[in-house]
Amino acid sequence: MRAKWYLVMNVFDFHARTRVIFGAGSIDRLGEIAGELGFKRALVVADSGMVGCGYVERVSGYLTRAGIENFAFHDFGENPDSVMVERGRAMAEAHGIDSIIGLGGGSSMDCAKGINFVLTNGGSIRDYWGWARASKPMLPMIGIPTTSGTGSEAQSYALISDAGSHLKMACGDPKAAFKVAILDPELTLTQPESLTATTGYDAISHAVESYVTRKRNPFSDMFAREAWRLLHSNYERVLSEPSKDRIRVPLDATSPIT
């Protein structure tokens, strides 16, 4: 009997929902990109730290020069909860928001997504605990991370705490993904060293878990290996050389993953 051989591969469905724009100074393109997406009245969701270091003012300037009205919301904490999301929803509704920008770390990104859920689909954020529970379209969003660890700007889940029970709710939906992620490494240069260290280690953790998970596929393997290559070669250097030079990544960097 002739043997039959089959090529065994993981079954997967890959769809890149978020356009990624990377490069030093790429935040300068915000007005242009927001205009392409049809933004007219944008809510800028950014924590108080972003206000203090001048990033919110800078973002507002780009939007204003592009003819886009914008309003800043920063009344939320490090771990956004359902009450904070509701405050953001109320502000967005009062200003007739048609788009959202998340600026900052993972908390800003998650809060922006949470606001989008309840603003467009009603109810409370608890109604979206789980996957694909938003039945109506959601507003277009741009994510501008200032830390390297969470990756929230490139996935469709928001982690929001319930203010009453303190349970952390993972609320996900394909429509909750950012349309565009602007990754400007210069925005990370104002971080304290401790934050650079912890968010960098977070990125390492995500690279490893993506590589070893049973649900990995050829695309996730590719991203995980490249992430490890960059992190392995630069994690210590980014701490020892806190300057603009540290954003230059050697193209010949090697990785122990084989």
N, C-alpha and C positions, 0 to 999 in steps of 0.2 A: 504494500500500500504506500502510495506516495505521501510523504509528509507535507502538511500544510503549515506555512509560516505566516504569522500575522504580525504586523507592526503595532506594538502596544504603546499608546500615548494617552495621556490624561485628556479627558473631554473638558473643554473650556469655552467660554464665550467672552472674548476680549473686546472692550469698546472704550476708547480714550475719550471720556466726556469733557475733559478740561484741556484747553489750549494752554501750553506752558511757554512763557516768555522769560528767558534767562539772560542775565548779563549785567555787569556793573553799569549803573545809571539807567537801567531799563524802566525804573519808576517814572522817569521823565516822559514816558510814552502814555501815561495814564489817561490824560485828556483825550488823546487820539483814539485809544482803544475803547474808552467808555463811549465816545461818540459813535464808533463803529457799531457798538451794541445797542445804540438808541437810547442811552441814558439821558434823562431830562431833569429828574429830581432824585438825587441819590442820598441814601443814608450811609454815613461813614461810621461803622461800628469799630471803635478803637478804645482800648483801656486808657486809664489816666496817665500811664507811663508814656504812651504815644503822644498824648497832649503835652506832657512835660518836656519831652525831647524835641518838640517842634514838628514831628512827622504829620500830625493831623493838619496843622496850618499849611504845611507844604502840599499835602494831598488836596486840601481845599483850594489852594491856588491853582493847581493844575486843572481841576474841574471847573472852576470859575472862568478861567481863561478859555476853556473849551465851550463856554456857554451853558454849563450844567449847574443848576442850583444844587447845593449840598448842605446837609445838616449832620452834625456830629453827635453821636450817642456814646457816652462812656460811663453810664451809671450801672456798671456791673463789675463783678469781682473776678478773682483768679479762676474760680470754678463756677461758671454761670449756672444759675438755677432758674426754676420756672417763674419766680417773681421778677427776676431781672429781665428775662425774655419778654414777659408781659409788659414791663415798662418800655422796652424797646419797641414792641408792637404798637403801643399806644402813641408813642412819639412818631413812628413811621406813618401811622394812619392819620394823625393830625396834620402832617405835612404833605400828604398825598404822594408818598414815595412810590417811584416806579422802578427802582433799582437799589442794590445794596453793595457796599464795599466793606470787606473785612480787612482790617489793618492791625497787625500785631502778632501775638503768639497764638497758640491753639485756642485759648479762651475767646479771643476776638473772633476767630473763624467759627467756632462752635456757636457763639452767641448770634452771629450774623445768620447762620443757618436756622437756628431756633426761631429767630424773629421772622424769617421768611416763611417757615411752616405756618405759624399761627396767623400771620398777617394775610396770607393768601388763601389759606384753607380753613381758618376759623378754629374755634375751640381752644384747648390748652395744649401745651407741648406734650403733656402726658398722652394725648390722643395719638401721637406719632411715635410712641415707643415701639420699636420693632422695625420692620422693613416695608417700604412701599405703601404707606397708609395715607399719603396725600393724594386725593382724587382730582384736585384742580391744578392748573399750571402754577408755577412759582416764578418769582421775579428773577431776572438775570443778575448775577453777582460776579464781582471780581475779588479775588483773594490776593492780599499783599502781605506775606509772612515776613516777620522780622527776626524769627528764630529758625533754627534748622531741624528741630526734632519731631514735631508732631505729624507733619504731612497732611494735616487737616485740609489744606488748600487743594489737595489732589484726590480727595475721596468724598463720598457722599453721605457720611454719617456725622451727626453732631452728638456730643456727649454732654447732656444737661442733667443737673441734679434736681430732684423733686424737693421743693422748699420745705415741705411738711415732713416727709419720711427720710429725706437726705439720700434716697436711693439714686444712683446714677443711671440715667436712662440713655440708651443708645438709640437715637432716632435717625433712621436712614431712608433715603429715597433717591432714585436716579436723578430726579428733578432738583435735588438739593445740592448737587455738585456745582462748584464754581464754573462759570463759562470760561474764565481766563484766570490763570495764576501768574502774577508778575513776581519773579524771583530775582530780586536785586541784592546781591551779596553785600553791597556797601551798607545796606540797612542794618546788618548784623554787627557792624563795627562799634556801635555805641553800647553794646551789651556788657554787663559786668562779667569778669572772667568766670565766676561761678555759674552764671547762666549759660555762657558759651560751653562750659564743660558738661553741664547736665543735659542740655538740649542736644549736644553732639553725641552724648552717650545714648540718648533716646533714639537718635538716628541709627546708631550702630545696632541697637536692639531690634529696630524694625527691619534693618537689612538682614540680620541673622534669622529672625522669625519667618520672614518671607522666603528665605532660602530653604528652610527645613520643614515648613508646613506641608502637610499631606495634600493640601489643595493647590500646591504650586503648579505652575504651567510654564511653558517656554518663555513667555513674556515676563512673568514675575521673576523667573530665574535670571533673565538678562538684566532686569533692573536691580535685583538684589546683588548680583555680582559687581555691577558697575558702582553701586553705592558703597559696597565694601572696599573696592579698589580705591575710591576717593577718600573714604574715611580712614582706612588703614594707613594711607600715605600722608594724611594731613591733620589728623586729629591732634596729635601732640604739637605740631607746628602752629596750629591755629591758637593754641594757648601760650606758647612761648614767644610768638611773634605777633602781638596784637596790633597790627597796622594794616594799611590798605594792601601791602604786599602779600598778605596772607590769602587774599582771594584769588591769587594766581595758582592754578592747579597744574603741575607738571604732566604733560601728555604721556610721558613714559613711566608714570607711576605703576607699580606692580602690586599684585594681590596674591596672598597665599592660598586663596580658594582656587582649586583646580578641578 
